[in-house]
Amino acid sequence: FHRLTFAADLGLRADDPADRIRGAWASATDALVDAGLAIERSNTDAEIASGGTPFAPEASAELRRLAMMSSSATFGMPRHPDLLADESASCLGSIEQAVLAVRTRWQRLRWRLSLRSLRRATRSPVTE
C-alpha cells in the first residue's frame, strides 16, 4: 500500500529515471512527515534521512540510500539511472513498511489518513 500524493505519483510514473528517484524520495519524506517528522527547509537529504530513522528504524539503510540517490539524481549524473529508479521504488516500499512496523493498529490508520504532508505549515520541503 503506497501513500501517494498526486505530485509524488506523477514523479514515480515519470519517463525520466531521475524524476522517478526524486518522486520516491518526495513520497518517503511525505510518509515521514505524516509519521511526525518535522523537516526544516534547510535540511539536506542526508539530514532528513538521519532525522527520519526513529520513525522507520528498520529501514535506516534504505532511508540513507534513497537520500543519496535523490541527491545524486538532483545534483549529478548517476550511472545506470533506470536501475537506480527501480531501487528507489524498492527503498520507498521498505520505508513505508518500517513506518507501519513501529505503530499500533490505530496509529497505522491515523498515519495512512494523515494530512500533515499536505498542510503548508508541516509539509515536506522536498519536491520531485
N, C-alpha and C positions, 0 to 999 in steps of 0.2 A: 504494500500500500504506500504509494508516494503522495506526499502532501505538496501539491504544486500550486503556485500562483500562476496566473496566466502568463506573465512575462517569463518566469522561470521555465514554464512548459515550452514556450517558444524557443528558449535557449537550448533546452535539451533536445529539441527536434530540428535544430538548425542544420543547414548543409555544411557549414564551416565547422570543422572539429574544434577549433579554438573557442567558438561560440558555445558548443556543447559542453566543453570543460568549464567555461565560466558560468554557464547555466546550472551545472551540477553544484558548483561552489555557491552560487546565489541561493539555490534550493537548500543546501546544507546550512547556510547561515540563517535562512528563514526558520528552519527547523530548530536551530539552537536558540534563536530569539524567542520563538514560541515556547521553548522549554524554560526560558528565564534568563538567558544570557543578554547582557547589555553590551552593545558594541559601540565604541566611540568612533566618530568619523575619521580620526587619525590612526586608528588601529591598522596595522599591516595584516596581511593574510596569516602570517605566522603567529602574530599576537592573538588573532581571533581563534586560531586552532588551539593555542595553549589555553585560552580562556574557556573554550568550549569543552575541554577534556572532562571537567567534572559533570557535565550534562550528558556525556556519551563516553564514559570511562572505558568501555570495552572496544571502542573504535578510535583510540587516541592515535594509533599509527595511520589509520585511514584519514583522519582529520588532517594530520600533518602532510600526508601525501597529497590529498586533494588541494590543500592550501598551496603547496609547492607547484602542483600542476597548473593551478589558476594563475599564479604569479608568472610562471613560465609562458603560459598562453597569452597573457596580457602584455608582458614586457620583453618577450624573447621570441625565438623561433624554435619551438620544440621539435625534436626528431620524432618521427612516427606519430603525428598528431591523431590519426584515426585510432590507433591502439590506445593512446592516452585518453581519448574521448570515451572509449569503451570502459577503460579502467576507472575513469572518473564517475561514470554511472554506477559501477560496482561499489566504489567507495561511498557514494551517496546512500545506496541501499544499506550498507553496513552501519553508517552513521545513524540513519533513521531507526534501524533495529536496535542499536545501542541506546538511543534515547528512550525507546519503549521499554527496554530491559530493566531500567532502573526506576520504573514508575509502577504505581499501583494501577489497578483497572480504572479507577476513577480519574487518576492523573493522566493515563493514556487517552481517555476520552476528551478530557479538557485540552490536552496538547493537540490532538487532532482538530479540535474545533477552535483553537486559539486564533485570535485576530491581532496579537501583538506584532506580528511581522508585517501587518498591513497599516498599522497606525503610524502616523508621521513621527510621533514622539519616541516610539520604541522600535521602529523598523530597522532592518539591517541596511547600512550604507553600501553594501556590496550589490552591484548590479552586473548582469551578464553582459 
